[in-house]
């Protein structure tokens, strides 16, 4: 029950936070650096988050 409750809101919260990070990071880095960061952790972050980070 607790697990289901957490899973109902946590993924959306993480995605929203990561979208903010991605937006701020793009203002700092050029496209090549953004791509390099996106491939860190063997692309696992990109795969899980569905974005560049």
mmCIF file of the N, C-alpha and C atoms, coordinates in Angstrom:
data_MODEL
# 
_entry.id   MODEL 
# 
loop_
_atom_site.group_PDB 
_atom_site.id 
_atom_site.type_symbol 
_atom_site.label_atom_id 
_atom_site.label_alt_id 
_atom_site.label_comp_id 
_atom_site.label_asym_id 
_atom_site.label_entity_id 
_atom_site.label_seq_id 
_atom_site.pdbx_PDB_ins_code 
_atom_site.Cartn_x 
_atom_site.Cartn_y 
_atom_site.Cartn_z 
_atom_site.occupancy 
_atom_site.B_iso_or_equiv 
_atom_site.pdbx_formal_charge 
_atom_site.auth_seq_id 
_atom_site.auth_comp_id 
_atom_site.auth_asym_id 
_atom_site.auth_atom_id 
_atom_site.pdbx_PDB_model_num 
ATOM 1   N N  . UNK A 1 1  ? 0.822  -1.183 0.000   1.00 0.00 ? 1  UNK A N  1 
ATOM 2   C CA . UNK A 1 1  ? 0.000  0.000  0.000   1.00 0.00 ? 1  UNK A CA 1 
ATOM 3   C C  . UNK A 1 1  ? 0.877  1.263  0.000   1.00 0.00 ? 1  UNK A C  1 
ATOM 4   N N  . UNK A 1 2  ? 1.826  1.349  0.924   1.00 0.00 ? 2  UNK A N  1 
ATOM 5   C CA . UNK A 1 2  ? 2.731  2.494  0.943   1.00 0.00 ? 2  UNK A CA 1 
ATOM 6   C C  . UNK A 1 2  ? 3.533  2.553  -0.356  1.00 0.00 ? 2  UNK A C  1 
ATOM 7   N N  . UNK A 1 3  ? 3.993  1.400  -0.792  1.00 0.00 ? 3  UNK A N  1 
ATOM 8   C CA . UNK A 1 3  ? 4.760  1.311  -2.048  1.00 0.00 ? 3  UNK A CA 1 
ATOM 9   C C  . UNK A 1 3  ? 3.949  1.875  -3.208  1.00 0.00 ? 3  UNK A C  1 
ATOM 10  N N  . UNK A 1 4  ? 2.699  1.476  -3.316  1.00 0.00 ? 4  UNK A N  1 
ATOM 11  C CA . UNK A 1 4  ? 1.834  1.963  -4.394  1.00 0.00 ? 4  UNK A CA 1 
ATOM 12  C C  . UNK A 1 4  ? 1.592  3.467  -4.277  1.00 0.00 ? 4  UNK A C  1 
ATOM 13  N N  . UNK A 1 5  ? 1.418  3.927  -3.062  1.00 0.00 ? 5  UNK A N  1 
ATOM 14  C CA . UNK A 1 5  ? 1.193  5.355  -2.827  1.00 0.00 ? 5  UNK A CA 1 
ATOM 15  C C  . UNK A 1 5  ? 2.413  6.154  -3.295  1.00 0.00 ? 5  UNK A C  1 
ATOM 16  N N  . UNK A 1 6  ? 3.591  5.726  -2.888  1.00 0.00 ? 6  UNK A N  1 
ATOM 17  C CA . UNK A 1 6  ? 4.818  6.420  -3.293  1.00 0.00 ? 6  UNK A CA 1 
ATOM 18  C C  . UNK A 1 6  ? 4.998  6.358  -4.804  1.00 0.00 ? 6  UNK A C  1 
ATOM 19  N N  . UNK A 1 7  ? 4.776  5.209  -5.388  1.00 0.00 ? 7  UNK A N  1 
ATOM 20  C CA . UNK A 1 7  ? 4.928  5.066  -6.838  1.00 0.00 ? 7  UNK A CA 1 
ATOM 21  C C  . UNK A 1 7  ? 3.918  5.875  -7.634  1.00 0.00 ? 7  UNK A C  1 
ATOM 22  N N  . UNK A 1 8  ? 2.858  6.314  -6.998  1.00 0.00 ? 8  UNK A N  1 
ATOM 23  C CA . UNK A 1 8  ? 1.868  7.113  -7.723  1.00 0.00 ? 8  UNK A CA 1 
ATOM 24  C C  . UNK A 1 8  ? 2.321  8.560  -7.913  1.00 0.00 ? 8  UNK A C  1 
ATOM 25  N N  . UNK A 1 9  ? 3.196  9.083  -7.056  1.00 0.00 ? 9  UNK A N  1 
ATOM 26  C CA . UNK A 1 9  ? 3.601  10.485 -7.179  1.00 0.00 ? 9  UNK A CA 1 
ATOM 27  C C  . UNK A 1 9  ? 5.098  10.690 -7.363  1.00 0.00 ? 9  UNK A C  1 
ATOM 28  N N  . UNK A 1 10 ? 5.926  9.768  -6.918  1.00 0.00 ? 10 UNK A N  1 
ATOM 29  C CA . UNK A 1 10 ? 7.367  9.987  -6.975  1.00 0.00 ? 10 UNK A CA 1 
ATOM 30  C C  . UNK A 1 10 ? 7.926  10.085 -8.397  1.00 0.00 ? 10 UNK A C  1 
ATOM 31  N N  . UNK A 1 11 ? 7.579  9.203  -9.322  1.00 0.00 ? 11 UNK A N  1 
ATOM 32  C CA . UNK A 1 11 ? 8.132  9.345  -10.674 1.00 0.00 ? 11 UNK A CA 1 
ATOM 33  C C  . UNK A 1 11 ? 7.820  10.697 -11.319 1.00 0.00 ? 11 UNK A C  1 
ATOM 34  N N  . UNK A 1 12 ? 6.611  11.197 -11.129 1.00 0.00 ? 12 UNK A N  1 
ATOM 35  C CA . UNK A 1 12 ? 6.250  12.502 -11.704 1.00 0.00 ? 12 UNK A CA 1 
ATOM 36  C C  . UNK A 1 12 ? 7.070  13.618 -11.063 1.00 0.00 ? 12 UNK A C  1 
ATOM 37  N N  . UNK A 1 13 ? 7.292  13.531 -9.772  1.00 0.00 ? 13 UNK A N  1 
ATOM 38  C CA . UNK A 1 13 ? 8.097  14.532 -9.078  1.00 0.00 ? 13 UNK A CA 1 
ATOM 39  C C  . UNK A 1 13 ? 9.536  14.522 -9.592  1.00 0.00 ? 13 UNK A C  1 
ATOM 40  N N  . UNK A 1 14 ? 10.098 13.348 -9.739  1.00 0.00 ? 14 UNK A N  1 
ATOM 41  C CA . UNK A 1 14 ? 11.473 13.237 -10.240 1.00 0.00 ? 14 UNK A CA 1 
ATOM 42  C C  . UNK A 1 14 ? 11.577 13.790 -11.647 1.00 0.00 ? 14 UNK A C  1 
ATOM 43  N N  . UNK A 1 15 ? 10.633 13.450 -12.505 1.00 0.00 ? 15 UNK A N  1 
ATOM 44  C CA . UNK A 1 15 ? 10.658 13.967 -13.883 1.00 0.00 ? 15 UNK A CA 1 
ATOM 45  C C  . UNK A 1 15 ? 10.567 15.488 -13.903 1.00 0.00 ? 15 UNK A C  1 
ATOM 46  N N  . UNK A 1 16 ? 9.715  16.052 -13.069 1.00 0.00 ? 16 UNK A N  1 
ATOM 47  C CA . UNK A 1 16 ? 9.570  17.507 -13.023 1.00 0.00 ? 16 UNK A CA 1 
ATOM 48  C C  . UNK A 1 16 ? 10.861 18.160 -12.544 1.00 0.00 ? 16 UNK A C  1 
ATOM 49  N N  . UNK A 1 17 ? 11.474 17.602 -11.535 1.00 0.00 ? 17 UNK A N  1 
ATOM 50  C CA . UNK A 1 17 ? 12.737 18.140 -11.030 1.00 0.00 ? 17 UNK A CA 1 
ATOM 51  C C  . UNK A 1 17 ? 13.831 18.032 -12.081 1.00 0.00 ? 17 UNK A C  1 
ATOM 52  N N  . UNK A 1 18 ? 13.912 16.901 -12.753 1.00 0.00 ? 18 UNK A N  1 
ATOM 53  C CA . UNK A 1 18 ? 14.933 16.711 -13.780 1.00 0.00 ? 18 UNK A CA 1 
ATOM 54  C C  . UNK A 1 18 ? 14.716 17.652 -14.961 1.00 0.00 ? 18 UNK A C  1 
ATOM 55  N N  . UNK A 1 19 ? 13.471 17.965 -15.284 1.00 0.00 ? 19 UNK A N  1 
ATOM 56  C CA . UNK A 1 19 ? 13.194 18.917 -16.363 1.00 0.00 ? 19 UNK A CA 1 
ATOM 57  C C  . UNK A 1 19 ? 13.757 20.288 -15.999 1.00 0.00 ? 19 UNK A C  1 
ATOM 58  N N  . UNK A 1 20 ? 13.617 20.679 -14.745 1.00 0.00 ? 20 UNK A N  1 
ATOM 59  C CA . UNK A 1 20 ? 14.185 21.944 -14.299 1.00 0.00 ? 20 UNK A CA 1 
ATOM 60  C C  . UNK A 1 20 ? 15.703 21.938 -14.360 1.00 0.00 ? 20 UNK A C  1 
ATOM 61  N N  . UNK A 1 21 ? 16.304 20.843 -13.937 1.00 0.00 ? 21 UNK A N  1 
ATOM 62  C CA . UNK A 1 21 ? 17.762 20.704 -14.001 1.00 0.00 ? 21 UNK A CA 1 
ATOM 63  C C  . UNK A 1 21 ? 18.226 20.775 -15.451 1.00 0.00 ? 21 UNK A C  1 
ATOM 64  N N  . UNK A 1 22 ? 17.538 20.063 -16.322 1.00 0.00 ? 22 UNK A N  1 
ATOM 65  C CA . UNK A 1 22 ? 17.904 20.049 -17.735 1.00 0.00 ? 22 UNK A CA 1 
ATOM 66  C C  . UNK A 1 22 ? 17.845 21.451 -18.334 1.00 0.00 ? 22 UNK A C  1 
ATOM 67  N N  . UNK A 1 23 ? 16.808 22.184 -18.009 1.00 0.00 ? 23 UNK A N  1 
ATOM 68  C CA . UNK A 1 23 ? 16.655 23.544 -18.523 1.00 0.00 ? 23 UNK A CA 1 
ATOM 69  C C  . UNK A 1 23 ? 17.791 24.450 -18.042 1.00 0.00 ? 23 UNK A C  1 
ATOM 70  N N  . UNK A 1 24 ? 18.086 24.384 -16.764 1.00 0.00 ? 24 UNK A N  1 
ATOM 71  C CA . UNK A 1 24 ? 19.175 25.208 -16.221 1.00 0.00 ? 24 UNK A CA 1 
ATOM 72  C C  . UNK A 1 24 ? 20.527 24.779 -16.773 1.00 0.00 ? 24 UNK A C  1 
ATOM 73  N N  . UNK A 1 25 ? 20.724 23.484 -16.952 1.00 0.00 ? 25 UNK A N  1 
ATOM 74  C CA . UNK A 1 25 ? 22.002 22.989 -17.458 1.00 0.00 ? 25 UNK A CA 1 
ATOM 75  C C  . UNK A 1 25 ? 22.228 23.433 -18.904 1.00 0.00 ? 25 UNK A C  1 
ATOM 76  N N  . UNK A 1 26 ? 21.164 23.442 -19.709 1.00 0.00 ? 26 UNK A N  1 
ATOM 77  C CA . UNK A 1 26 ? 21.296 23.883 -21.109 1.00 0.00 ? 26 UNK A CA 1 
ATOM 78  C C  . UNK A 1 26 ? 21.754 25.331 -21.214 1.00 0.00 ? 26 UNK A C  1 
ATOM 79  N N  . UNK A 1 27 ? 21.391 26.130 -20.225 1.00 0.00 ? 27 UNK A N  1 
ATOM 80  C CA . UNK A 1 27 ? 21.820 27.531 -20.225 1.00 0.00 ? 27 UNK A CA 1 
ATOM 81  C C  . UNK A 1 27 ? 23.315 27.653 -19.947 1.00 0.00 ? 27 UNK A C  1 
ATOM 82  N N  . UNK A 1 28 ? 23.884 26.636 -19.339 1.00 0.00 ? 28 UNK A N  1 
ATOM 83  C CA . UNK A 1 28 ? 25.304 26.664 -18.972 1.00 0.00 ? 28 UNK A CA 1 
ATOM 84  C C  . UNK A 1 28 ? 26.210 25.973 -19.989 1.00 0.00 ? 28 UNK A C  1 
ATOM 85  N N  . UNK A 1 29 ? 25.735 24.904 -20.590 1.00 0.00 ? 29 UNK A N  1 
ATOM 86  C CA . UNK A 1 29 ? 26.578 24.064 -21.440 1.00 0.00 ? 29 UNK A CA 1 
ATOM 87  C C  . UNK A 1 29 ? 26.228 24.187 -22.914 1.00 0.00 ? 29 UNK A C  1 
ATOM 88  N N  . UNK A 1 30 ? 27.234 23.972 -23.744 1.00 0.00 ? 30 UNK A N  1 
ATOM 89  C CA . UNK A 1 30 ? 26.966 23.914 -25.171 1.00 0.00 ? 30 UNK A CA 1 
ATOM 90  C C  . UNK A 1 30 ? 26.354 22.549 -25.509 1.00 0.00 ? 30 UNK A C  1 
ATOM 91  N N  . UNK A 1 31 ? 25.801 22.384 -26.701 1.00 0.00 ? 31 UNK A N  1 
ATOM 92  C CA . UNK A 1 31 ? 25.126 21.133 -27.050 1.00 0.00 ? 31 UNK A CA 1 
ATOM 93  C C  . UNK A 1 31 ? 26.021 19.892 -26.927 1.00 0.00 ? 31 UNK A C  1 
ATOM 94  N N  . UNK A 1 32 ? 27.302 20.032 -27.224 1.00 0.00 ? 32 UNK A N  1 
ATOM 95  C CA . UNK A 1 32 ? 28.199 18.880 -27.125 1.00 0.00 ? 32 UNK A CA 1 
ATOM 96  C C  . UNK A 1 32 ? 28.358 18.416 -25.677 1.00 0.00 ? 32 UNK A C  1 
ATOM 97  N N  . UNK A 1 33 ? 28.473 19.368 -24.769 1.00 0.00 ? 33 UNK A N  1 
ATOM 98  C CA . UNK A 1 33 ? 28.603 19.009 -23.351 1.00 0.00 ? 33 UNK A CA 1 
ATOM 99  C C  . UNK A 1 33 ? 27.300 18.421 -22.824 1.00 0.00 ? 33 UNK A C  1 
ATOM 100 N N  . UNK A 1 34 ? 26.184 18.951 -23.258 1.00 0.00 ? 34 UNK A N  1 
ATOM 101 C CA . UNK A 1 34 ? 24.894 18.397 -22.867 1.00 0.00 ? 34 UNK A CA 1 
ATOM 102 C C  . UNK A 1 34 ? 24.788 16.947 -23.305 1.00 0.00 ? 34 UNK A C  1 
ATOM 103 N N  . UNK A 1 35 ? 25.191 16.660 -24.529 1.00 0.00 ? 35 UNK A N  1 
ATOM 104 C CA . UNK A 1 35 ? 25.158 15.282 -25.035 1.00 0.00 ? 35 UNK A CA 1 
ATOM 105 C C  . UNK A 1 35 ? 26.111 14.392 -24.246 1.00 0.00 ? 35 UNK A C  1 
ATOM 106 N N  . UNK A 1 36 ? 27.286 14.901 -23.928 1.00 0.00 ? 36 UNK A N  1 
ATOM 107 C CA . UNK A 1 36 ? 28.258 14.122 -23.165 1.00 0.00 ? 36 UNK A CA 1 
ATOM 108 C C  . UNK A 1 36 ? 27.686 13.762 -21.791 1.00 0.00 ? 36 UNK A C  1 
ATOM 109 N N  . UNK A 1 37 ? 27.094 14.741 -21.129 1.00 0.00 ? 37 UNK A N  1 
ATOM 110 C CA . UNK A 1 37 ? 26.505 14.480 -19.819 1.00 0.00 ? 37 UNK A CA 1 
ATOM 111 C C  . UNK A 1 37 ? 25.351 13.485 -19.908 1.00 0.00 ? 37 UNK A C  1 
ATOM 112 N N  . UNK A 1 38 ? 24.603 13.547 -20.997 1.00 0.00 ? 38 UNK A N  1 
ATOM 113 C CA . UNK A 1 38 ? 23.453 12.661 -21.166 1.00 0.00 ? 38 UNK A CA 1 
ATOM 114 C C  . UNK A 1 38 ? 23.859 11.205 -21.284 1.00 0.00 ? 38 UNK A C  1 
ATOM 115 N N  . UNK A 1 39 ? 25.070 10.967 -21.758 1.00 0.00 ? 39 UNK A N  1 
ATOM 116 C CA . UNK A 1 39 ? 25.489 9.584  -21.951 1.00 0.00 ? 39 UNK A CA 1 
ATOM 117 C C  . UNK A 1 39 ? 26.210 9.004  -20.737 1.00 0.00 ? 39 UNK A C  1 
ATOM 118 N N  . UNK A 1 40 ? 26.316 9.791  -19.669 1.00 0.00 ? 40 UNK A N  1 
ATOM 119 C CA . UNK A 1 40 ? 26.929 9.285  -18.443 1.00 0.00 ? 40 UNK A CA 1 
ATOM 120 C C  . UNK A 1 40 ? 26.113 8.101  -17.914 1.00 0.00 ? 40 UNK A C  1 
ATOM 121 N N  . UNK A 1 41 ? 26.726 7.296  -17.119 1.00 0.00 ? 41 UNK A N  1 
ATOM 122 C CA . UNK A 1 41 ? 26.079 6.102  -16.536 1.00 0.00 ? 41 UNK A CA 1 
ATOM 123 C C  . UNK A 1 41 ? 25.563 5.179  -17.638 1.00 0.00 ? 41 UNK A C  1 
ATOM 124 N N  . UNK A 1 42 ? 26.296 5.113  -18.722 1.00 0.00 ? 42 UNK A N  1 
ATOM 125 C CA . UNK A 1 42 ? 25.971 4.258  -19.865 1.00 0.00 ? 42 UNK A CA 1 
ATOM 126 C C  . UNK A 1 42 ? 24.568 4.561  -20.394 1.00 0.00 ? 42 UNK A C  1 
ATOM 127 N N  . UNK A 1 43 ? 24.168 5.821  -20.308 1.00 0.00 ? 43 UNK A N  1 
ATOM 128 C CA . UNK A 1 43 ? 22.874 6.236  -20.845 1.00 0.00 ? 43 UNK A CA 1 
ATOM 129 C C  . UNK A 1 43 ? 21.679 5.852  -19.993 1.00 0.00 ? 43 UNK A C  1 
ATOM 130 N N  . UNK A 1 44 ? 21.923 5.320  -18.813 1.00 0.00 ? 44 UNK A N  1 
ATOM 131 C CA . UNK A 1 44 ? 20.829 4.861  -17.958 1.00 0.00 ? 44 UNK A CA 1 
ATOM 132 C C  . UNK A 1 44 ? 19.914 6.007  -17.538 1.00 0.00 ? 44 UNK A C  1 
ATOM 133 N N  . UNK A 1 45 ? 20.482 7.156  -17.240 1.00 0.00 ? 45 UNK A N  1 
ATOM 134 C CA . UNK A 1 45 ? 19.657 8.295  -16.834 1.00 0.00 ? 45 UNK A CA 1 
ATOM 135 C C  . UNK A 1 45 ? 18.753 8.714  -17.987 1.00 0.00 ? 45 UNK A C  1 
ATOM 136 N N  . UNK A 1 46 ? 19.322 8.798  -19.185 1.00 0.00 ? 46 UNK A N  1 
ATOM 137 C CA . UNK A 1 46 ? 18.509 9.174  -20.350 1.00 0.00 ? 46 UNK A CA 1 
ATOM 138 C C  . UNK A 1 46 ? 17.386 8.168  -20.565 1.00 0.00 ? 46 UNK A C  1 
ATOM 139 N N  . UNK A 1 47 ? 17.706 6.893  -20.447 1.00 0.00 ? 47 UNK A N  1 
ATOM 140 C CA . UNK A 1 47 ? 16.707 5.859  -20.668 1.00 0.00 ? 47 UNK A CA 1 
ATOM 141 C C  . UNK A 1 47 ? 15.586 5.960  -19.629 1.00 0.00 ? 47 UNK A C  1 
ATOM 142 N N  . UNK A 1 48 ? 15.945 6.139  -18.379 1.00 0.00 ? 48 UNK A N  1 
ATOM 143 C CA . UNK A 1 48 ? 14.944 6.182  -17.322 1.00 0.00 ? 48 UNK A CA 1 
ATOM 144 C C  . UNK A 1 48 ? 14.110 7.455  -17.354 1.00 0.00 ? 48 UNK A C  1 
ATOM 145 N N  . UNK A 1 49 ? 14.736 8.572  -17.673 1.00 0.00 ? 49 UNK A N  1 
ATOM 146 C CA . UNK A 1 49 ? 14.046 9.849  -17.603 1.00 0.00 ? 49 UNK A CA 1 
ATOM 147 C C  . UNK A 1 49 ? 13.424 10.274 -18.927 1.00 0.00 ? 49 UNK A C  1 
ATOM 148 N N  . UNK A 1 50 ? 13.822 9.630  -20.005 1.00 0.00 ? 50 UNK A N  1 
ATOM 149 C CA . UNK A 1 50 ? 13.245 9.955  -21.290 1.00 0.00 ? 50 UNK A CA 1 
ATOM 150 C C  . UNK A 1 50 ? 13.653 11.327 -21.802 1.00 0.00 ? 50 UNK A C  1 
ATOM 151 N N  . UNK A 1 51 ? 14.788 11.796 -21.383 1.00 0.00 ? 51 UNK A N  1 
ATOM 152 C CA . UNK A 1 51 ? 15.266 13.110 -21.827 1.00 0.00 ? 51 UNK A CA 1 
ATOM 153 C C  . UNK A 1 51 ? 16.758 13.088 -22.002 1.00 0.00 ? 51 UNK A C  1 
ATOM 154 N N  . UNK A 1 52 ? 17.316 14.256 -22.023 1.00 0.00 ? 52 UNK A N  1 
ATOM 155 C CA . UNK A 1 52 ? 18.762 14.327 -22.207 1.00 0.00 ? 52 UNK A CA 1 
ATOM 156 C C  . UNK A 1 52 ? 19.523 14.025 -20.933 1.00 0.00 ? 52 UNK A C  1 
ATOM 157 N N  . UNK A 1 53 ? 18.875 14.149 -19.795 1.00 0.00 ? 53 UNK A N  1 
ATOM 158 C CA . UNK A 1 53 ? 19.585 13.884 -18.544 1.00 0.00 ? 53 UNK A CA 1 
ATOM 159 C C  . UNK A 1 53 ? 18.981 12.750 -17.814 1.00 0.00 ? 53 UNK A C  1 
# 
